Amino acid sequence: MVDLVNAERGKVGCSPVKVNSTLTKAAQDHSEDMAATGTMSHTGSDGSSPPTASPAPATAGAPTARTSPTATPPRRR
């Protein structure tokens, strides 16, 4: 997925992104927590949230869709 994203970024002159293993682990742990508790939430069962569960530099751009004036609104299924 990262290779595909970087290929598209390269086409428009953007620098590549790279995987952040700390953020990846936090996301995996949160996914497993939601699966175990049968919930879908930004808040973990222990009360953690993205700003407290991941390192600050990794969350600098989040949540982009909510804050960007040019972002396309997320689609509902």
PDB file of N, CA, C and O in Angstrom:
ATOM      1  N   MET A   1       0.823  -1.176   0.000  1.00  0.00           N
ATOM      2  CA  MET A   1       0.000   0.000   0.000  1.00  0.00           C
ATOM      3  C   MET A   1       0.875   1.249   0.000  1.00  0.00           C
ATOM      4  O   MET A   1       0.610   2.190  -0.749  1.00  0.00           O
ATOM      5  N   VAL A   2       1.905   1.267   0.825  1.00  0.00           N
ATOM      6  CA  VAL A   2       2.780   2.438   0.880  1.00  0.00           C
ATOM      7  C   VAL A   2       3.456   2.670  -0.474  1.00  0.00           C
ATOM      8  O   VAL A   2       3.612   3.812  -0.905  1.00  0.00           O
ATOM      9  N   ASP A   3       3.855   1.585  -1.139  1.00  0.00           N
ATOM     10  CA  ASP A   3       4.469   1.725  -2.465  1.00  0.00           C
ATOM     11  C   ASP A   3       3.494   2.356  -3.457  1.00  0.00           C
ATOM     12  O   ASP A   3       3.889   3.199  -4.263  1.00  0.00           O
ATOM     13  N   LEU A   4       2.228   1.955  -3.402  1.00  0.00           N
ATOM     14  CA  LEU A   4       1.220   2.529  -4.301  1.00  0.00           C
ATOM     15  C   LEU A   4       0.987   4.006  -3.991  1.00  0.00           C
ATOM     16  O   LEU A   4       0.891   4.832  -4.898  1.00  0.00           O
ATOM     17  N   VAL A   5       0.897   4.326  -2.714  1.00  0.00           N
ATOM     18  CA  VAL A   5       0.711   5.722  -2.307  1.00  0.00           C
ATOM     19  C   VAL A   5       1.894   6.562  -2.779  1.00  0.00           C
ATOM     20  O   VAL A   5       1.712   7.644  -3.337  1.00  0.00           O
ATOM     21  N   ASN A   6       3.107   6.058  -2.553  1.00  0.00           N
ATOM     22  CA  ASN A   6       4.290   6.814  -2.950  1.00  0.00           C
ATOM     23  C   ASN A   6       4.400   6.977  -4.461  1.00  0.00           C
ATOM     24  O   ASN A   6       4.887   8.003  -4.936  1.00  0.00           O
ATOM     25  N   ALA A   7       3.959   5.990  -5.217  1.00  0.00           N
ATOM     26  CA  ALA A   7       3.963   6.110  -6.674  1.00  0.00           C
ATOM     27  C   ALA A   7       3.062   7.267  -7.108  1.00  0.00           C
ATOM     28  O   ALA A   7       3.434   8.055  -7.977  1.00  0.00           O
ATOM     29  N   GLU A   8       1.888   7.367  -6.508  1.00  0.00           N
ATOM     30  CA  GLU A   8       0.959   8.451  -6.846  1.00  0.00           C
ATOM     31  C   GLU A   8       1.499   9.797  -6.365  1.00  0.00           C
ATOM     32  O   GLU A   8       1.377  10.801  -7.067  1.00  0.00           O
ATOM     33  N   ARG A   9       2.088   9.820  -5.184  1.00  0.00           N
ATOM     34  CA  ARG A   9       2.681  11.062  -4.671  1.00  0.00           C
ATOM     35  C   ARG A   9       3.793  11.544  -5.590  1.00  0.00           C
ATOM     36  O   ARG A   9       3.912  12.739  -5.860  1.00  0.00           O
ATOM     37  N   GLY A  10       4.612  10.602  -6.074  1.00  0.00           N
ATOM     38  CA  GLY A  10       5.705  10.950  -6.968  1.00  0.00           C
ATOM     39  C   GLY A  10       5.227  11.586  -8.258  1.00  0.00           C
ATOM     40  O   GLY A  10       5.894  12.463  -8.806  1.00  0.00           O
ATOM     41  N   LYS A  11       4.069  11.148  -8.748  1.00  0.00           N
ATOM     42  CA  LYS A  11       3.514  11.687  -9.994  1.00  0.00           C
ATOM     43  C   LYS A  11       3.190  13.177  -9.889  1.00  0.00           C
ATOM     44  O   LYS A  11       3.198  13.891 -10.892  1.00  0.00           O
ATOM     45  N   VAL A  12       2.909  13.638  -8.681  1.00  0.00           N
ATOM     46  CA  VAL A  12       2.548  15.050  -8.495  1.00  0.00           C
ATOM     47  C   VAL A  12       3.625  15.828  -7.740  1.00  0.00           C
ATOM     48  O   VAL A  12       3.383  16.933  -7.253  1.00  0.00           O
ATOM     49  N   GLY A  13       4.812  15.237  -7.652  1.00  0.00           N
ATOM     50  CA  GLY A  13       5.940  15.944  -7.062  1.00  0.00           C
ATOM     51  C   GLY A  13       6.006  15.963  -5.552  1.00  0.00           C
ATOM     52  O   GLY A  13       6.746  16.758  -4.973  1.00  0.00           O
ATOM     53  N   CYS A  14       5.239  15.096  -4.903  1.00  0.00           N
ATOM     54  CA  CYS A  14       5.277  15.034  -3.438  1.00  0.00           C
ATOM     55  C   CYS A  14       6.340  14.043  -2.984  1.00  0.00           C
ATOM     56  O   CYS A  14       6.622  13.059  -3.668  1.00  0.00           O
ATOM     57  N   SER A  15       6.917  14.309  -1.840  1.00  0.00           N
ATOM     58  CA  SER A  15       7.920  13.399  -1.297  1.00  0.00           C
ATOM     59  C   SER A  15       7.245  12.120  -0.799  1.00  0.00           C
ATOM     60  O   SER A  15       6.063  12.136  -0.459  1.00  0.00           O
ATOM     61  N   PRO A  16       7.989  11.018  -0.756  1.00  0.00           N
ATOM     62  CA  PRO A  16       7.400   9.757  -0.304  1.00  0.00           C
ATOM     63  C   PRO A  16       7.113   9.757   1.196  1.00  0.00           C
ATOM     64  O   PRO A  16       7.747  10.471   1.972  1.00  0.00           O
ATOM     65  N   VAL A  17       6.153   8.946   1.572  1.00  0.00           N
ATOM     66  CA  VAL A  17       5.885   8.713   2.989  1.00  0.00           C
ATOM     67  C   VAL A  17       6.558   7.411   3.376  1.00  0.00           C
ATOM     68  O   VAL A  17       6.870   6.591   2.512  1.00  0.00           O
ATOM     69  N   LYS A  18       6.782   7.213   4.661  1.00  0.00           N
ATOM     70  CA  LYS A  18       7.365   5.958   5.109  1.00  0.00           C
ATOM     71  C   LYS A  18       6.570   5.425   6.288  1.00  0.00           C
ATOM     72  O   LYS A  18       5.902   6.177   6.998  1.00  0.00           O
ATOM     73  N   VAL A  19       6.653   4.131   6.482  1.00  0.00           N
ATOM     74  CA  VAL A  19       5.934   3.462   7.563  1.00  0.00           C
ATOM     75  C   VAL A  19       6.574   3.840   8.896  1.00  0.00           C
ATOM     76  O   VAL A  19       7.798   3.844   9.030  1.00  0.00           O
ATOM     77  N   ASN A  20       5.742   4.154   9.867  1.00  0.00           N
ATOM     78  CA  ASN A  20       6.185   4.435  11.224  1.00  0.00           C
ATOM     79  C   ASN A  20       5.810   3.214  12.055  1.00  0.00           C
ATOM     80  O   ASN A  20       4.633   2.994  12.338  1.00  0.00           O
ATOM     81  N   SER A  21       6.801   2.421  12.447  1.00  0.00           N
ATOM     82  CA  SER A  21       6.516   1.159  13.136  1.00  0.00           C
ATOM     83  C   SER A  21       5.818   1.368  14.477  1.00  0.00           C
ATOM     84  O   SER A  21       5.025   0.521  14.889  1.00  0.00           O
ATOM     85  N   THR A  22       6.093   2.465  15.160  1.00  0.00           N
ATOM     86  CA  THR A  22       5.426   2.744  16.438  1.00  0.00           C
ATOM     87  C   THR A  22       3.947   3.014  16.209  1.00  0.00           C
ATOM     88  O   THR A  22       3.096   2.501  16.935  1.00  0.00           O
ATOM     89  N   LEU A  23       3.645   3.818  15.200  1.00  0.00           N
ATOM     90  CA  LEU A  23       2.252   4.129  14.884  1.00  0.00           C
ATOM     91  C   LEU A  23       1.523   2.898  14.362  1.00  0.00           C
ATOM     92  O   LEU A  23       0.352   2.685  14.677  1.00  0.00           O
ATOM     93  N   THR A  24       2.220   2.083  13.559  1.00  0.00           N
ATOM     94  CA  THR A  24       1.627   0.848  13.044  1.00  0.00           C
ATOM     95  C   THR A  24       1.249  -0.078  14.191  1.00  0.00           C
ATOM     96  O   THR A  24       0.172  -0.674  14.173  1.00  0.00           O
ATOM     97  N   LYS A  25       2.126  -0.207  15.195  1.00  0.00           N
ATOM     98  CA  LYS A  25       1.830  -1.066  16.350  1.00  0.00           C
ATOM     99  C   LYS A  25       0.649  -0.513  17.141  1.00  0.00           C
ATOM    100  O   LYS A  25      -0.216  -1.274  17.574  1.00  0.00           O
ATOM    101  N   ALA A  26       0.606   0.806  17.333  1.00  0.00           N
ATOM    102  CA  ALA A  26      -0.516   1.416  18.055  1.00  0.00           C
ATOM    103  C   ALA A  26      -1.830   1.146  17.324  1.00  0.00           C
ATOM    104  O   ALA A  26      -2.842   0.851  17.960  1.00  0.00           O
ATOM    105  N   ALA A  27      -1.821   1.246  15.991  1.00  0.00           N
ATOM    106  CA  ALA A  27      -3.029   0.989  15.201  1.00  0.00           C
ATOM    107  C   ALA A  27      -3.446  -0.472  15.294  1.00  0.00           C
ATOM    108  O   ALA A  27      -4.631  -0.774  15.435  1.00  0.00           O
ATOM    109  N   GLN A  28      -2.471  -1.385  15.214  1.00  0.00           N
ATOM    110  CA  GLN A  28      -2.773  -2.816  15.313  1.00  0.00           C
ATOM    111  C   GLN A  28      -3.350  -3.146  16.687  1.00  0.00           C
ATOM    112  O   GLN A  28      -4.348  -3.857  16.795  1.00  0.00           O
ATOM    113  N   ASP A  29      -2.716  -2.624  17.735  1.00  0.00           N
ATOM    114  CA  ASP A  29      -3.208  -2.866  19.096  1.00  0.00           C
ATOM    115  C   ASP A  29      -4.629  -2.338  19.259  1.00  0.00           C
ATOM    116  O   ASP A  29      -5.471  -2.993  19.874  1.00  0.00           O
ATOM    117  N   HIS A  30      -4.899  -1.150  18.707  1.00  0.00           N
ATOM    118  CA  HIS A  30      -6.236  -0.566  18.821  1.00  0.00           C
ATOM    119  C   HIS A  30      -7.257  -1.398  18.047  1.00  0.00           C
ATOM    120  O   HIS A  30      -8.377  -1.598  18.516  1.00  0.00           O
ATOM    121  N   SER A  31      -6.877  -1.880  16.869  1.00  0.00           N
ATOM    122  CA  SER A  31      -7.777  -2.738  16.084  1.00  0.00           C
ATOM    123  C   SER A  31      -8.121  -4.010  16.842  1.00  0.00           C
ATOM    124  O   SER A  31      -9.275  -4.438  16.866  1.00  0.00           O
ATOM    125  N   GLU A  32      -7.116  -4.607  17.456  1.00  0.00           N
ATOM    126  CA  GLU A  32      -7.346  -5.828  18.236  1.00  0.00           C
ATOM    127  C   GLU A  32      -8.226  -5.541  19.448  1.00  0.00           C
ATOM    128  O   GLU A  32      -9.070  -6.364  19.807  1.00  0.00           O
ATOM    129  N   ASP A  33      -8.040  -4.383  20.084  1.00  0.00           N
ATOM    130  CA  ASP A  33      -8.868  -3.992  21.228  1.00  0.00           C
ATOM    131  C   ASP A  33     -10.325  -3.828  20.797  1.00  0.00           C
ATOM    132  O   ASP A  33     -11.233  -4.290  21.487  1.00  0.00           O
ATOM    133  N   MET A  34     -10.549  -3.169  19.652  1.00  0.00           N
ATOM    134  CA  MET A  34     -11.924  -2.994  19.168  1.00  0.00           C
ATOM    135  C   MET A  34     -12.552  -4.339  18.823  1.00  0.00           C
ATOM    136  O   MET A  34     -13.731  -4.560  19.099  1.00  0.00           O
ATOM    137  N   ALA A  35     -11.775  -5.240  18.220  1.00  0.00           N
ATOM    138  CA  ALA A  35     -12.304  -6.564  17.880  1.00  0.00           C
ATOM    139  C   ALA A  35     -12.666  -7.335  19.143  1.00  0.00           C
ATOM    140  O   ALA A  35     -13.700  -8.002  19.196  1.00  0.00           O
ATOM    141  N   ALA A  36     -11.815  -7.243  20.156  1.00  0.00           N
ATOM    142  CA  ALA A  36     -12.054  -7.980  21.402  1.00  0.00           C
ATOM    143  C   ALA A  36     -13.260  -7.446  22.168  1.00  0.00           C
ATOM    144  O   ALA A  36     -13.953  -8.205  22.846  1.00  0.00           O
ATOM    145  N   THR A  37     -13.514  -6.133  22.063  1.00  0.00           N
ATOM    146  CA  THR A  37     -14.619  -5.534  22.813  1.00  0.00           C
ATOM    147  C   THR A  37     -15.870  -5.319  21.964  1.00  0.00           C
ATOM    148  O   THR A  37     -16.904  -4.891  22.476  1.00  0.00           O
ATOM    149  N   GLY A  38     -15.774  -5.618  20.660  1.00  0.00           N
ATOM    150  CA  GLY A  38     -16.934  -5.448  19.785  1.00  0.00           C
ATOM    151  C   GLY A  38     -17.338  -3.999  19.603  1.00  0.00           C
ATOM    152  O   GLY A  38     -18.522  -3.698  19.452  1.00  0.00           O
ATOM    153  N   THR A  39     -16.363  -3.098  19.614  1.00  0.00           N
ATOM    154  CA  THR A  39     -16.653  -1.673  19.467  1.00  0.00           C
ATOM    155  C   THR A  39     -15.918  -1.087  18.269  1.00  0.00           C
ATOM    156  O   THR A  39     -14.968  -1.680  17.758  1.00  0.00           O
ATOM    157  N   MET A  40     -16.366   0.078  17.829  1.00  0.00           N
ATOM    158  CA  MET A  40     -15.681   0.873  16.808  1.00  0.00           C
ATOM    159  C   MET A  40     -15.605   2.283  17.377  1.00  0.00           C
ATOM    160  O   MET A  40     -16.615   2.983  17.449  1.00  0.00           O
ATOM    161  N   SER A  41     -14.408   2.699  17.780  1.00  0.00           N
ATOM    162  CA  SER A  41     -14.267   3.999  18.425  1.00  0.00           C
ATOM    163  C   SER A  41     -12.842   4.508  18.303  1.00  0.00           C
ATOM    164  O   SER A  41     -11.907   3.725  18.132  1.00  0.00           O
ATOM    165  N   HIS A  42     -12.679   5.816  18.393  1.00  0.00           N
ATOM    166  CA  HIS A  42     -11.335   6.390  18.450  1.00  0.00           C
ATOM    167  C   HIS A  42     -10.760   6.228  19.851  1.00  0.00           C
ATOM    168  O   HIS A  42      -9.553   6.374  20.047  1.00  0.00           O
ATOM    169  N   THR A  43     -11.608   5.929  20.822  1.00  0.00           N
ATOM    170  CA  THR A  43     -11.182   5.760  22.207  1.00  0.00           C
ATOM    171  C   THR A  43     -11.047   4.283  22.526  1.00  0.00           C
ATOM    172  O   THR A  43     -11.954   3.497  22.251  1.00  0.00           O
ATOM    173  N   GLY A  44      -9.908   3.902  23.110  1.00  0.00           N
ATOM    174  CA  GLY A  44      -9.673   2.513  23.478  1.00  0.00           C
ATOM    175  C   GLY A  44     -10.449   2.126  24.722  1.00  0.00           C
ATOM    176  O   GLY A  44     -10.955   2.993  25.435  1.00  0.00           O
ATOM    177  N   SER A  45     -10.547   0.839  24.989  1.00  0.00           N
ATOM    178  CA  SER A  45     -11.283   0.365  26.165  1.00  0.00           C
ATOM    179  C   SER A  45     -10.635   0.838  27.462  1.00  0.00           C
ATOM    180  O   SER A  45     -11.278   0.839  28.511  1.00  0.00           O
ATOM    181  N   ASP A  46      -9.356   1.243  27.396  1.00  0.00           N
ATOM    182  CA  ASP A  46      -8.666   1.769  28.578  1.00  0.00           C
ATOM    183  C   ASP A  46      -8.741   3.290  28.664  1.00  0.00           C
ATOM    184  O   ASP A  46      -8.109   3.895  29.530  1.00  0.00           O
ATOM    185  N   GLY A  47      -9.517   3.916  27.765  1.00  0.00           N
ATOM    186  CA  GLY A  47      -9.670   5.364  27.771  1.00  0.00           C
ATOM    187  C   GLY A  47      -8.653   6.099  26.921  1.00  0.00           C
ATOM    188  O   GLY A  47      -8.705   7.325  26.824  1.00  0.00           O
ATOM    189  N   SER A  48      -7.722   5.373  26.302  1.00  0.00           N
ATOM    190  CA  SER A  48      -6.715   6.024  25.465  1.00  0.00           C
ATOM    191  C   SER A  48      -7.349   6.543  24.179  1.00  0.00           C
ATOM    192  O   SER A  48      -8.376   6.039  23.727  1.00  0.00           O
ATOM    193  N   SER A  49      -6.715   7.561  23.600  1.00  0.00           N
ATOM    194  CA  SER A  49      -7.182   8.131  22.338  1.00  0.00           C
ATOM    195  C   SER A  49      -5.965   8.393  21.459  1.00  0.00           C
ATOM    196  O   SER A  49      -4.839   8.344  21.954  1.00  0.00           O
ATOM    197  N   PRO A  50      -6.158   8.672  20.159  1.00  0.00           N
ATOM    198  CA  PRO A  50      -4.996   8.847  19.277  1.00  0.00           C
ATOM    199  C   PRO A  50      -3.910   9.782  19.815  1.00  0.00           C
ATOM    200  O   PRO A  50      -2.733   9.432  19.731  1.00  0.00           O
ATOM    201  N   PRO A  51      -4.248  10.953  20.362  1.00  0.00           N
ATOM    202  CA  PRO A  51      -3.165  11.808  20.868  1.00  0.00           C
ATOM    203  C   PRO A  51      -2.391  11.208  22.045  1.00  0.00           C
ATOM    204  O   PRO A  51      -1.222  11.540  22.241  1.00  0.00           O
ATOM    205  N   THR A  52      -3.024  10.329  22.833  1.00  0.00           N
ATOM    206  CA  THR A  52      -2.331   9.740  23.979  1.00  0.00           C
ATOM    207  C   THR A  52      -1.747   8.381  23.663  1.00  0.00           C
ATOM    208  O   THR A  52      -0.846   7.920  24.363  1.00  0.00           O
ATOM    209  N   ALA A  53      -2.244   7.724  22.615  1.00  0.00           N
ATOM    210  CA  ALA A  53      -1.796   6.368  22.304  1.00  0.00           C
ATOM    211  C   ALA A  53      -0.666   6.324  21.292  1.00  0.00           C
ATOM    212  O   ALA A  53      -0.037   5.278  21.129  1.00  0.00           O
ATOM    213  N   SER A  54      -0.388   7.423  20.610  1.00  0.00           N
ATOM    214  CA  SER A  54       0.659   7.430  19.590  1.00  0.00           C
ATOM    215  C   SER A  54       1.578   8.623  19.795  1.00  0.00           C
ATOM    216  O   SER A  54       1.205   9.591  20.457  1.00  0.00           O
ATOM    217  N   PRO A  55       2.762   8.556  19.236  1.00  0.00           N
ATOM    218  CA  PRO A  55       3.709   9.654  19.404  1.00  0.00           C
ATOM    219  C   PRO A  55       3.230  10.927  18.715  1.00  0.00           C
ATOM    220  O   PRO A  55       2.621  10.854  17.648  1.00  0.00           O
ATOM    221  N   ALA A  56       3.489  12.076  19.297  1.00  0.00           N
ATOM    222  CA  ALA A  56       3.006  13.355  18.775  1.00  0.00           C
ATOM    223  C   ALA A  56       3.350  13.612  17.307  1.00  0.00           C
ATOM    224  O   ALA A  56       2.464  14.031  16.563  1.00  0.00           O
ATOM    225  N   PRO A  57       4.587  13.385  16.844  1.00  0.00           N
ATOM    226  CA  PRO A  57       4.866  13.680  15.431  1.00  0.00           C
ATOM    227  C   PRO A  57       4.009  12.876  14.459  1.00  0.00           C
ATOM    228  O   PRO A  57       3.716  13.352  13.362  1.00  0.00           O
ATOM    229  N   ALA A  58       3.610  11.688  14.835  1.00  0.00           N
ATOM    230  CA  ALA A  58       2.822  10.846  13.942  1.00  0.00           C
ATOM    231  C   ALA A  58       1.394  11.344  13.804  1.00  0.00           C
ATOM    232  O   ALA A  58       0.716  11.006  12.833  1.00  0.00           O
ATOM    233  N   THR A  59       0.924  12.137  14.752  1.00  0.00           N
ATOM    234  CA  THR A  59      -0.466  12.586  14.715  1.00  0.00           C
ATOM    235  C   THR A  59      -0.600  14.037  14.278  1.00  0.00           C
ATOM    236  O   THR A  59      -1.691  14.603  14.347  1.00  0.00           O
ATOM    237  N   ALA A  60       0.483  14.640  13.834  1.00  0.00           N
ATOM    238  CA  ALA A  60       0.455  16.062  13.492  1.00  0.00           C
ATOM    239  C   ALA A  60      -0.578  16.405  12.422  1.00  0.00           C
ATOM    240  O   ALA A  60      -1.139  17.501  12.452  1.00  0.00           O
ATOM    241  N   GLY A  61      -0.846  15.505  11.481  1.00  0.00           N
ATOM    242  CA  GLY A  61      -1.785  15.815  10.410  1.00  0.00           C
ATOM    243  C   GLY A  61      -3.171  15.260  10.601  1.00  0.00           C
ATOM    244  O   GLY A  61      -4.027  15.468   9.742  1.00  0.00           O
ATOM    245  N   ALA A  62      -3.429  14.572  11.671  1.00  0.00           N
ATOM    246  CA  ALA A  62      -4.713  13.914  11.855  1.00  0.00           C
ATOM    247  C   ALA A  62      -5.664  14.820  12.606  1.00  0.00           C
ATOM    248  O   ALA A  62      -5.195  15.641  13.395  1.00  0.00           O
ATOM    249  N   PRO A  63      -6.917  14.730  12.422  1.00  0.00           N
ATOM    250  CA  PRO A  63      -7.640  14.057  11.345  1.00  0.00           C
ATOM    251  C   PRO A  63      -7.814  14.987  10.145  1.00  0.00           C
ATOM    252  O   PRO A  63      -8.542  15.977  10.226  1.00  0.00           O
ATOM    253  N   THR A  64      -7.175  14.685   9.078  1.00  0.00           N
ATOM    254  CA  THR A  64      -7.129  15.549   7.906  1.00  0.00           C
ATOM    255  C   THR A  64      -8.502  15.824   7.303  1.00  0.00           C
ATOM    256  O   THR A  64      -8.817  16.968   6.978  1.00  0.00           O
ATOM    257  N   ALA A  65      -9.317  14.790   7.151  1.00  0.00           N
ATOM    258  CA  ALA A  65     -10.620  14.975   6.500  1.00  0.00           C
ATOM    259  C   ALA A  65     -11.495  15.957   7.260  1.00  0.00           C
ATOM    260  O   ALA A  65     -12.318  16.645   6.657  1.00  0.00           O
ATOM    261  N   ARG A  66     -11.333  16.031   8.554  1.00  0.00           N
ATOM    262  CA  ARG A  66     -12.150  16.916   9.359  1.00  0.00           C
ATOM    263  C   ARG A  66     -11.631  18.357   9.346  1.00  0.00           C
ATOM    264  O   ARG A  66     -12.411  19.293   9.520  1.00  0.00           O
ATOM    265  N   THR A  67     -10.319  18.545   9.141  1.00  0.00           N
ATOM    266  CA  THR A  67      -9.745  19.872   9.277  1.00  0.00           C
ATOM    267  C   THR A  67      -9.352  20.539   7.974  1.00  0.00           C
ATOM    268  O   THR A  67      -9.136  21.750   7.953  1.00  0.00           O
ATOM    269  N   SER A  68      -9.254  19.797   6.894  1.00  0.00           N
ATOM    270  CA  SER A  68      -8.824  20.368   5.621  1.00  0.00           C
ATOM    271  C   SER A  68     -10.000  20.986   4.874  1.00  0.00           C
ATOM    272  O   SER A  68     -11.024  20.331   4.680  1.00  0.00           O
ATOM    273  N   PRO A  69      -9.860  22.250   4.453  1.00  0.00           N
ATOM    274  CA  PRO A  69     -10.963  22.877   3.715  1.00  0.00           C
ATOM    275  C   PRO A  69     -11.167  22.287   2.320  1.00  0.00           C
ATOM    276  O   PRO A  69     -12.214  22.499   1.709  1.00  0.00           O
ATOM    277  N   THR A  70     -10.177  21.548   1.811  1.00  0.00           N
ATOM    278  CA  THR A  70     -10.301  20.981   0.467  1.00  0.00           C
ATOM    279  C   THR A  70     -10.535  19.478   0.464  1.00  0.00           C
ATOM    280  O   THR A  70     -10.659  18.878  -0.603  1.00  0.00           O
ATOM    281  N   ALA A  71     -10.597  18.859   1.640  1.00  0.00           N
ATOM    282  CA  ALA A  71     -10.779  17.406   1.713  1.00  0.00           C
ATOM    283  C   ALA A  71     -12.191  17.015   1.294  1.00  0.00           C
ATOM    284  O   ALA A  71     -13.157  17.720   1.583  1.00  0.00           O
ATOM    285  N   THR A  72     -12.291  15.892   0.617  1.00  0.00           N
ATOM    286  CA  THR A  72     -13.587  15.337   0.259  1.00  0.00           C
ATOM    287  C   THR A  72     -14.164  14.672   1.501  1.00  0.00           C
ATOM    288  O   THR A  72     -13.462  13.900   2.155  1.00  0.00           O
ATOM    289  N   PRO A  73     -15.416  14.944   1.849  1.00  0.00           N
ATOM    290  CA  PRO A  73     -15.990  14.313   3.035  1.00  0.00           C
ATOM    291  C   PRO A  73     -15.956  12.786   2.926  1.00  0.00           C
ATOM    292  O   PRO A  73     -16.136  12.246   1.834  1.00  0.00           O
ATOM    293  N   PRO A  74     -15.726  12.084   4.043  1.00  0.00           N
ATOM    294  CA  PRO A  74     -15.733  10.614   4.009  1.00  0.00           C
ATOM    295  C   PRO A  74     -17.089  10.095   3.555  1.00  0.00           C
ATOM    296  O   PRO A  74     -18.123  10.691   3.856  1.00  0.00           O
ATOM    297  N   ARG A  75     -17.081   8.988   2.834  1.00  0.00           N
ATOM    298  CA  ARG A  75     -18.331   8.372   2.371  1.00  0.00           C
ATOM    299  C   ARG A  75     -18.881   7.436   3.427  1.00  0.00           C
ATOM    300  O   ARG A  75     -18.130   6.757   4.127  1.00  0.00           O
ATOM    301  N   ARG A  76     -20.179   7.407   3.535  1.00  0.00           N
ATOM    302  CA  ARG A  76     -20.835   6.451   4.432  1.00  0.00           C
ATOM    303  C   ARG A  76     -21.289   5.270   3.607  1.00  0.00           C
ATOM    304  O   ARG A  76     -21.735   5.432   2.471  1.00  0.00           O
ATOM    305  N   ARG A  77     -21.174   4.071   4.180  1.00  0.00           N
ATOM    306  CA  ARG A  77     -21.612   2.861   3.471  1.00  0.00           C
ATOM    307  C   ARG A  77     -23.037   2.551   3.771  1.00  0.00           C
ATOM    308  O   ARG A  77     -23.576   1.568   3.262  1.00  0.00           O
TER     309      ARG A  77
END
